[in-house]
């Protein structure tokens, strides 16, 4: 068993669909178990009827997935939902982003995500902060965003789950500063934020700038996504980021996201954060691998089994260097699945 018991501990996880060639549930679980993980995040999956977002799985398919979790002794870290990746207002803005009337969205998609998270036995739902119209001033939509997120957080709090608001380009929460403002304005214990350094670096922010953005959301973070990005001087964005053209995702430590700087600070935050997340029903604090090493876009990415292995080794090397502990499967885990 590889354990750093004298150090503040994280729980390791990964987006399963990134690791599987065809996104089949069996391949996802087999690859991640072989890499030594005990947790994974559910997003796209094939249970025999084609690839679906987890939100589109039938009741029978969810039952089948839960049974596979038991067979492979794998637990769900987070439901990697697309909640919040819809427009705030119904206007044509040159994007393909969908609009959904919010009350209907709350009663259908949000309610379904909460129920699905419970069936998958996780308390954590990854979500987003809605799209303002492309090219418009996000400040004009701040209060509407707060109002909508507050209603999502209220539903989550009532049902005992947590909504993790991910930092990502083009959304209202495209920076740590804005995400922190949204979190503070909502003011719910059922809402945390999710740091992702590559989602800053792809907006042409240096490692030092990424650290500054992380620092602004430090008090609100619930967990961290791990992917890195190498800034391409020939592909510098101004304003809206074309996510389908992003191509420079690299193993953590090889890019410009400054994870070494972030993790050195995060190490000091871990004991208190672990206590807080456990009080919300989570098993601890997750570092969730989402490497995109073979490509990534607006709604997902792919690394392959080999890419996920490289991504995990790179992360473990960095955690060892900064003094953050973790554990992988050992012989007792292997025997428990026989």
Secondary structure as UniProt FT lines:
FT   TURN            5..6
FT   STRAND          11..15
FT   HELIX           16..18
FT   HELIX           25..35
FT   STRAND          39..42
FT   STRAND          44..46
FT   STRAND          51..53
FT   HELIX           54..56
FT   HELIX           59..71
FT   TURN            72..73
FT   STRAND          75..80
FT   TURN            83..84
FT   HELIX           102..105
FT   HELIX           106..110
FT   HELIX           111..119
FT   TURN            120..121
FT   STRAND          124..127
FT   TURN            134..135
FT   HELIX           138..141
FT   HELIX           142..159
FT   STRAND          162..166
FT   TURN            169..170
FT   TURN            172..173
FT   HELIX           176..186
FT   TURN            189..190
FT   STRAND          191..196
FT   HELIX           198..201
FT   TURN            202..204
FT   HELIX           207..217
FT   HELIX           218..220
FT   STRAND          221..226
FT   STRAND          228..229
FT   TURN            233..234
FT   HELIX           243..245
FT   STRAND          249..250
FT   TURN            252..253
FT   HELIX           259..279
FT   TURN            280..281
FT   STRAND          286..289
FT   TURN            293..294
FT   HELIX           304..322
FT   HELIX           331..336
//
